[in-house]
């Protein structure tokens, strides 16, 4: 057996561990296998610049990130389907009145604030991820998000006062 065969055998063992970990974490078994296969191929195709003692951690991190990316993509895909292809009548449920009020209130915010609230609350991006996307400091994103929430709250409270007077 060559050193390369031993290396591949170790990678294969790690891959099986990752599959088990993903399944235990609630990932569909087929999807866990696909994710792990992608990671396995990625490491085999790359130049082996990582020391072997760090490969296992890299493979786990890469697999988890890949799953998160797929999860977000699927979530966004389902949101688009719901929004673009199904009407309220098709879904057979009553949307809470607060959701439509929130949607209307969002339309009155500055575009920058709408964008931040949408990324943070509806797409699940972290402050750090939003700062990387926008090329701004995390503190700047936090301040803008706070201002956006304040503006949204102010609009909703003003709107509720109008409804109470009726």
Secondary structure, 3 states (H helix, E strand, C coil): CCHHHHHHHHHHHHHHHHHHHHHHCCCCHHHHHHHHHHHHHHHHHCCCCCCHHHHHHHHHHHHHHHHHHHHHHHHHHHHHHHHHHCCHHHHCCCCCHHHHHHHHHHHCCCHHHHHHHHHHHHCCCCHHHHHHHHCCCHHHHHHHHHHHHHHHHHHHHHHHHHHHHC
